[in-house]
């Protein structure tokens, strides 16, 4: 798990705390969409769960739906990359991405480096963050 920057707004700390709760859950296609509590989460279920932890989203959204979430462009604290097939985000300087999960990093969604590509995605952020 990761620790939020000390100067982060409380909402960002809450997003990170929520992301930490599922950081090691298995990837399950469709996971996190029928219920916030699931045995595993897919990419958009993971992003939605983390955002929900701070009240920044009320219901899970699929990756294609996240293409129109919040405001356009990168955010100060959170940046979301979304397209019809995948979504991931950067929170407080670290990446939260199901593509990062693997043996090399202990099956963790968190990564200090970008795993998924930057091109081919719509860039969004929560309003105000």
C-alpha positions in Angstrom: 0.0 0.0 0.0 1.0 3.6 -0.3 0.8 6.6 1.9 -0.8 9.8 0.8 1.4 12.9 0.6 1.1 14.9 3.9 0.0 18.0 2.0 -2.8 16.2 0.1 -6.4 17.3 0.5 -8.5 14.9 2.6 -10.4 13.7 -0.5 -7.1 12.6 -2.0 -6.1 10.8 1.2 -9.5 9.0 1.1 -9.0 8.0 -2.6 -5.6 6.5 -1.7 -7.0 4.8 1.4 -9.8 3.2 -0.7 -7.3 2.2 -3.5 -5.1 0.6 -0.8 -8.1 -1.6 0.3 -8.2 -3.3 -3.1 -4.6 -2.9 -4.3 -3.9 -6.7 -4.0 -7.4 -8.0 -5.0 -7.4 -10.2 -8.1 -8.3 -8.9 -11.5 -11.8 -10.1 -12.3 -13.5 -8.9 -15.5 -16.6 -7.0 -14.4 -15.5 -7.0 -10.8 -16.7 -4.0 -8.7 -19.6 -3.1 -11.0 -22.4 -5.1 -9.4 -21.4 -4.1 -5.9 -18.7 -2.0 -4.3 -17.7 -5.1 -2.3 -16.3 -7.8 -4.6 -13.8 -10.6 -4.6 -11.9 -8.9 -7.4 -12.0 -5.8 -9.5 -11.4 -5.0 -13.2 -9.7 -1.7 -14.3 -12.8 0.5 -14.2 -14.1 -1.2 -11.1 -10.8 -0.4 -9.4 -10.8 3.3 -10.5 -14.5 3.7 -9.5 -13.9 2.0 -6.1 -11.0 4.4 -5.3 -13.0 7.5 -6.4 -16.0 6.3 -4.4 -13.8 6.2 -1.3 -13.8 10.0 -1.3 -17.4 10.4 -2.6 -16.1 11.5 -6.0 -18.3 9.0 -7.9 -21.7 7.6 -6.8 -21.8 4.4 -9.0 -19.2 2.3 -10.8 -18.5 3.4 -14.3 -17.1 1.3 -17.2 -13.9 2.5 -18.8 -15.7 4.0 -21.7 -18.0 5.9 -19.4 -15.0 7.3 -17.5 -14.0 9.0 -20.8 -16.5 11.7 -19.9 -16.0 11.7 -16.1 -15.2 14.9 -14.3 -13.2 17.6 -16.2 -11.0 17.3 -19.2 -7.3 17.2 -19.0 -4.8 16.3 -16.2 -5.7 17.1 -12.6 -3.5 18.5 -9.9 -3.9 15.4 -7.7 -5.6 12.8 -9.8 -5.4 12.1 -13.5 -7.5 9.4 -15.2 -6.7 7.9 -18.6 -9.7 6.1 -20.1 -10.7 4.5 -23.4 -13.3 1.9 -24.4 -11.1 -1.0 -23.2 -9.0 0.2 -20.2 -8.6 2.9 -17.6 -6.1 3.7 -15.0 -5.1 6.8 -12.9 -2.3 8.6 -11.3 -3.0 9.7 -7.7 -0.6 11.9 -5.8 2.3 11.0 -8.1 1.8 7.2 -8.2 0.0 5.1 -10.8 -3.0 2.9 -9.8 -3.4 0.4 -12.7 -4.6 -3.2 -13.0 -2.0 -3.6 -15.8 0.7 -3.2 -13.1 -0.4 -6.4 -11.3 2.0 -9.2 -11.7 4.7 -11.4 -10.1 7.3 -8.7 -10.4 5.5 -6.3 -8.1 3.7 -8.7 -5.7 0.4 -8.5 -7.6 0.0 -4.8 -6.6 -2.0 -2.3 -8.6 0.3 0.5 -7.4 3.4 1.5 -9.4 5.9 4.3 -9.4 6.1 4.1 -13.2 3.5 4.2 -15.9 2.6 0.7 -17.1 -0.2 1.4 -19.6 0.5 3.6 -22.6 -0.4 7.3 -22.6 -1.6 7.5 -26.2 -5.1 6.4 -27.2 -6.7 7.6 -24.0 -9.0 10.4 -23.0 -7.4 12.3 -20.0 -9.8 13.4 -17.2 -9.8 14.4 -13.6 -12.2 14.9 -10.7 -13.5 18.4 -10.6 -11.3 20.3 -8.2 -8.5 17.7 -8.0 
